[in-house]
Amino acid sequence: MTTLFRSVAAVALVSVGLACAAFGQSDAAEEPWAAALRTKLTQTLVAATESDVQVVRITETPVAGLVEVELSTGETLFSDREGGYLVTGDLFKASADGLENLSAATRQGKVAEWIAAVPESEMIIFTPKEKKASITVFTDVDCTYCRKLHGELDAIMALGIQVRYVAYPRGGEASTAYPKMISVWCSDDRNKSLTQAKNGQNLPTRDCQTPVLEHYNLGNKIGISGTPALVLEDGTVIPGYLDSQQLAGMVFGQ
């Protein structure tokens, strides 16, 4: 949970001894019961939050009678088929080997989809001569550890890792970094301007249509609360700074 139900205590649901297929395989959004559930939950959530929350997807889980409900905010709830009860938190599968977080795998796939939907033309990309992998980094030009990561850029690219920056001015439009990031994204040479901003240099004030707020909202949807936040190609989110060798270990599974 990121924003909508932050005040609700997270509940971990444990399914014991279930012989089940992969979580999220069966999307029952078109079935009559699911359509009725969608209508009921939308009414409930709009009334509870006083916002235009929409149910994006309803998916059956391996637990009989329990369904996953994806919201337009990016958050996920669990409900019975009648919509009488809602639970927040992650769904785990229990076995003799321990617990498997089924929700985490589903969430990772969603993040990968959301990042893939961002056009590269909206990003600031540093590409090595020989690209072996790519990471997407939510960044703030005033963030100390974002600057430290950027200082490792040559070493990161030497390892064959492409770095694709998207904007995450902490605090959104109220952030002191926000107008600086607008100026960076409006620059004729975004790469150069981003480096200058991260070096603490003053940039000419520029204004144009940018994706900065869209990137910021996407970061919030993913659940990012600080920078830098690194997203691997499979949707894995790594919060915080890693040096080039640590990063390579995560990217290449070393």
C-alpha positions as CSV (number, residue, x, y, z in Angstrom):
1,M,0.0,0.0,0.0
2,T,1.3,3.4,-0.8
3,T,-1.3,6.2,-0.3
4,L,-5.0,5.3,-0.3
5,F,-5.0,2.9,2.6
6,R,-1.9,3.9,4.5
7,S,-3.9,4.1,7.7
8,V,-5.1,0.5,7.4
9,A,-2.9,-2.1,9.0
10,A,-1.4,-4.5,6.5
11,V,-2.6,-8.0,6.7
12,A,-0.6,-11.0,5.4
13,L,-2.9,-13.8,4.2
14,V,-1.3,-17.2,4.3
15,S,-2.7,-20.1,2.3
16,V,-1.7,-23.4,3.8
17,G,-1.4,-26.6,1.8
18,L,-3.0,-25.3,-1.3
19,A,-2.3,-27.0,-4.6
20,C,-2.5,-23.9,-6.9
21,A,-1.5,-22.5,-10.2
22,A,0.5,-19.3,-10.6
23,F,-1.1,-16.4,-8.8
24,G,-3.1,-14.1,-11.1
25,Q,-3.5,-16.5,-14.0
26,S,-7.3,-16.2,-14.1
27,D,-8.7,-12.8,-14.9
28,A,-12.4,-13.0,-14.3
29,A,-13.2,-9.3,-15.1
30,E,-15.8,-10.2,-17.7
31,E,-17.8,-12.6,-15.7
32,P,-21.1,-11.4,-14.2
33,W,-20.1,-11.8,-10.6
34,A,-16.9,-9.8,-11.3
35,A,-18.8,-7.0,-13.0
36,A,-21.2,-6.8,-10.0
37,L,-18.2,-6.8,-7.6
38,R,-16.6,-4.0,-9.6
39,T,-19.7,-1.8,-9.4
40,K,-20.1,-2.4,-5.6
41,L,-16.5,-1.8,-4.8
42,T,-16.3,1.3,-6.9
43,Q,-19.2,2.8,-5.0
44,T,-17.7,1.8,-1.7
45,L,-14.3,3.1,-2.4
46,V,-15.5,6.4,-3.8
47,A,-17.7,6.9,-0.7
48,A,-14.8,6.0,1.6
49,T,-12.1,8.0,0.0
50,E,-14.1,10.9,-1.6
51,S,-12.1,10.5,-4.7
52,D,-12.6,9.0,-8.2
53,V,-11.1,5.6,-7.5
54,Q,-11.7,3.0,-10.2
55,V,-11.4,-0.8,-10.1
56,V,-9.0,-1.6,-13.0
57,R,-8.8,-5.4,-12.7
58,I,-10.3,-8.2,-10.8
59,T,-8.3,-11.5,-10.7
60,E,-9.0,-14.7,-8.9
61,T,-6.3,-15.9,-6.4
62,P,-5.4,-19.5,-5.4
63,V,-7.5,-19.0,-2.3
64,A,-11.1,-20.1,-2.9
65,G,-13.4,-17.2,-2.8
66,L,-10.7,-14.6,-2.5
67,V,-10.0,-12.2,-5.4
68,E,-7.3,-9.6,-6.0
69,V,-8.6,-6.1,-6.9
70,E,-6.3,-3.7,-8.6
71,L,-7.2,0.0,-8.3
72,S,-6.5,3.0,-10.6
73,T,-4.1,4.3,-7.9
74,G,-1.9,1.3,-8.5
75,E,-2.8,-0.2,-5.1
76,T,-4.1,-3.7,-4.6
77,L,-6.8,-5.0,-2.2
78,F,-8.2,-8.5,-1.6
79,S,-12.0,-9.1,-1.4
80,D,-14.5,-11.8,-1.2
81,R,-16.6,-12.3,-4.3
82,E,-19.6,-10.4,-2.8
83,G,-17.5,-7.3,-1.8
84,G,-18.5,-7.5,1.8
85,Y,-14.9,-7.6,3.1
86,L,-11.6,-5.9,2.0
87,V,-8.1,-6.7,3.1
88,T,-4.9,-4.9,2.5
89,G,-1.4,-6.4,2.4
90,D,0.4,-9.2,0.6
91,L,-0.7,-12.7,-0.2
92,F,1.7,-15.5,0.8
93,K,1.8,-19.2,0.0
94,A,2.9,-21.4,2.8
95,S,4.9,-24.6,2.3
96,A,7.4,-26.7,4.1
97,D,10.1,-24.6,2.5
98,G,8.7,-21.4,4.0
99,L,6.6,-18.5,2.6
100,E,6.4,-17.3,-1.0
101,N,5.2,-13.8,-1.5
102,L,2.8,-14.1,-4.4
103,S,1.8,-10.4,-4.3
104,A,5.4,-9.4,-4.8
105,A,5.8,-11.3,-8.0
106,T,2.5,-9.8,-9.3
107,R,3.6,-6.3,-8.3
108,Q,7.0,-6.7,-10.0
109,G,5.3,-7.5,-13.3
110,K,3.0,-4.5,-13.0
111,V,6.0,-2.2,-12.4
112,A,7.8,-3.6,-15.5
113,E,4.7,-2.9,-17.6
114,W,4.3,0.7,-16.3
115,I,8.0,1.4,-16.9
116,A,7.8,-0.1,-20.4
117,A,5.0,2.3,-21.2
118,V,7.1,5.4,-20.7
119,P,8.5,6.5,-24.0
120,E,12.3,6.7,-24.1
121,S,11.9,10.1,-25.7
122,E,10.7,11.3,-22.3
123,M,13.8,10.0,-20.5
124,I,17.3,11.2,-20.2
125,I,19.5,8.3,-21.3
126,F,23.1,7.5,-20.9
127,T,24.1,4.6,-23.1
128,P,27.4,2.6,-23.0
129,K,29.2,1.6,-26.2
130,E,28.3,-2.0,-25.5
131,K,24.9,-2.2,-23.8
132,K,24.3,-5.4,-21.8
133,A,21.5,-4.3,-19.6
134,S,19.4,-1.3,-18.7
135,I,18.1,0.3,-15.5
136,T,15.5,3.1,-15.0
137,V,16.3,5.6,-12.3
138,F,13.9,7.9,-10.6
139,T,16.0,10.9,-9.7
140,D,16.0,14.3,-8.1
141,V,18.7,16.8,-9.1
142,D,19.1,18.0,-5.5
143,C,19.3,14.6,-3.9
144,T,22.8,13.9,-2.4
145,Y,22.8,10.2,-3.2
146,C,21.3,10.8,-6.7
147,R,24.4,13.0,-7.3
148,K,26.6,10.3,-5.9
149,L,25.1,7.7,-8.2
150,H,25.5,10.1,-11.2
151,G,29.2,10.4,-10.2
152,E,29.5,6.6,-10.8
153,L,28.0,7.0,-14.3
154,D,31.2,6.3,-16.2
155,A,31.9,3.2,-14.1
156,I,28.3,1.9,-14.5
157,M,28.4,2.3,-18.2
158,A,31.8,0.7,-18.4
159,L,30.0,-2.4,-17.1
160,G,27.6,-2.3,-20.0
161,I,24.7,-0.8,-18.0
162,Q,22.5,1.8,-19.7
163,V,21.0,4.4,-17.3
164,R,17.6,5.8,-18.1
165,Y,16.6,8.7,-15.9
166,V,13.0,9.7,-15.2
167,A,12.1,12.6,-13.0
168,Y,11.1,12.4,-9.3
169,P,11.3,15.8,-7.6
170,R,10.7,14.9,-4.0
171,G,7.7,17.0,-2.9
172,G,6.3,17.3,-6.5
173,E,5.5,20.8,-7.6
174,A,6.3,22.2,-4.1
175,S,9.8,20.9,-4.3
176,T,12.7,23.3,-4.8
177,A,14.1,20.8,-7.4
178,Y,10.9,20.9,-9.5
179,P,11.7,24.1,-11.5
180,K,15.3,22.9,-11.9
181,M,14.1,19.6,-13.4
182,I,11.7,21.5,-15.7
183,S,14.7,23.5,-16.9
184,V,16.7,20.3,-17.4
185,W,13.9,18.5,-19.4
186,C,13.4,21.7,-21.5
187,S,17.0,21.9,-22.4
188,D,18.3,21.3,-25.9
189,D,20.9,19.0,-24.3
190,R,19.2,17.2,-21.5
191,N,22.2,14.9,-20.7
192,K,24.5,17.9,-20.3
193,S,22.0,19.9,-18.3
194,L,21.2,17.0,-16.0
195,T,24.9,16.6,-15.2
196,Q,25.3,20.3,-14.6
197,A,22.3,20.4,-12.3
198,K,23.6,17.5,-10.3
199,N,27.0,19.2,-10.0
200,G,25.2,22.1,-8.4
201,Q,25.5,24.5,-11.3
202,N,22.8,27.1,-12.0
203,L,20.9,26.5,-15.2
204,P,19.0,29.0,-17.3
205,T,15.4,29.0,-16.4
206,R,13.3,27.2,-19.0
207,D,9.7,26.4,-19.3
208,C,7.9,24.0,-21.7
209,Q,5.7,21.0,-21.7
210,T,7.5,18.2,-19.8
211,P,6.7,14.7,-18.4
212,V,8.2,15.6,-15.0
213,L,4.9,15.5,-13.1
214,E,3.8,12.3,-15.0
215,H,7.1,10.7,-14.0
216,Y,6.6,11.8,-10.4
217,N,3.0,10.4,-10.3
218,L,4.2,7.1,-11.8
219,G,6.8,7.0,-9.0
220,N,4.1,7.5,-6.4
221,K,2.0,4.8,-8.1
222,I,4.9,2.4,-7.9
223,G,5.4,3.3,-4.2
224,I,8.6,5.2,-4.5
225,S,9.2,7.5,-1.5
226,G,12.8,8.5,-1.9
227,T,15.6,8.9,-4.5
228,P,17.4,7.5,-6.2
229,A,15.1,4.6,-6.9
230,L,16.4,2.0,-9.4
231,V,14.1,-0.2,-11.4
232,L,15.6,-3.3,-13.1
233,E,14.2,-4.6,-16.4
234,D,12.1,-7.2,-14.7
235,G,10.4,-4.6,-12.5
236,T,12.5,-5.1,-9.4
237,V,12.7,-1.9,-7.5
238,I,15.9,-1.1,-5.6
239,P,15.5,1.8,-3.2
240,G,18.6,3.9,-2.6
241,Y,22.2,4.3,-3.8
242,L,24.4,1.4,-4.9
243,D,27.9,1.8,-6.1
244,S,28.8,0.5,-9.5
245,Q,29.9,-3.0,-8.4
246,Q,26.9,-3.5,-6.1
247,L,24.7,-2.4,-8.9
248,A,26.3,-4.8,-11.4
249,G,25.7,-7.6,-8.9
250,M,22.0,-6.8,-8.7
251,V,21.7,-6.3,-12.5
252,F,23.6,-9.4,-13.6
253,G,22.7,-11.6,-10.6
254,Q,26.2,-12.0,-9.5
